[in-house]
Amino acid sequence: MNILIVYGTAEGQTQKIASFMANIFHENGHNVVTANATENPPTPEEFDAILIGSSIHLHKFKSSIKSYIKENLMGLNEKLTGFFSVSLAMASNNPEEHEAVKEITTSFLSKLNWKPKHIYHMAGALKFSKYDYLKKMTMRTIAKKERPGEEIDINLDYEYTDWKKVETQTLNFAESLQKLKLHEQT
Ligand SMILES: Cc1cc2nc3c(=O)[nH]c(=O)nc-3n(C[C@H](O)[C@H](O)[C@H](O)COP(=O)(O)O)c2cc1C
């Protein structure tokens, strides 16, 4: 089946997650197109299922993803769809931080009037090598709050994405698509 993954990213982690998901779909016999929301991504029409992912910066999803959803709302609401968020908050041990991500997501999706069948939340990364000095300082302060007790060295990058969990989430989406197609055939 044909799956489209559209992602919005600033430092590349959401793109990395999208590629990882695409590989899993490939291994399971699907055709996959991955597209950056800023690079004229395809519309949903010719796909059986669409996954849209965005990282969170300053409590907001990428504006390119917002625009893509707005422009393709009708097409999206007719298909099997999923949304995935990528954030530092999901790397926190504090359940309140996870709740905050869920609230940002619920509010974002309901304002757009898009109802994806599946919503997944994923921990992202801290890429100090890609930040300017001010961002390094800000992100170190935030990281200390999100991950108390952890030594944060601004000369290193940190990846918190739980790839096993992403694999499970991807397989869950593939299974949902399989079930839908079987249902349509009967
Ligand atoms: C300037 C900046 C602001 C951020 N703001 C948030 C935030 O509000 N909440 C959060 O959970 N993570 C925040 N993060 C962490 C990002 O979501 C995380 O680094 C993610 O992996 C970025 O994914 P990307 O590389 O695909 O953009 C922020 C990161 C940066 C650099």
The ligand as a Gaussian input file, in Angstrom:
#p B3LYP/6-31G(d) Opt

LIG

0 1
 C       14.817000      26.700000      20.304000
 C       14.203000      25.416000      20.751000
 C       12.977000      25.422000      21.389000
 C       12.401000      24.212000      21.831000
 N       11.202000      24.265000      22.469000
 C       10.675000      23.095000      22.963000
 C        9.440000      23.117000      23.666000
 O        8.777000      24.140000      23.807000
 N        8.993000      21.950000      24.185000
 C        9.684000      20.758000      24.028000
 O        9.246000      19.741000      24.537000
 N       10.835000      20.709000      23.317000
 C       11.345000      21.842000      22.782000
 N       12.519000      21.806000      22.081000
 C       13.173000      20.518000      21.845000
 C       12.859000      19.981000      20.433000
 O       11.507000      19.610000      20.315000
 C       13.761000      18.759000      20.191000
 O       15.091000      19.220000      20.143000
 C       13.419000      18.008000      18.929000
 O       14.227000      16.859000      18.829000
 C       13.611000      18.875000      17.683000
 O       13.257000      18.107000      16.557000
 P       13.695000      18.575000      15.080000
 O       15.172000      18.400000      15.005000
 O       12.974000      17.645000      14.189000
 O       13.232000      19.978000      14.933000
 C       13.082000      22.983000      21.615000
 C       14.318000      22.992000      20.932000
 C       14.880000      24.184000      20.515000
 C       16.213000      24.154000      19.805000

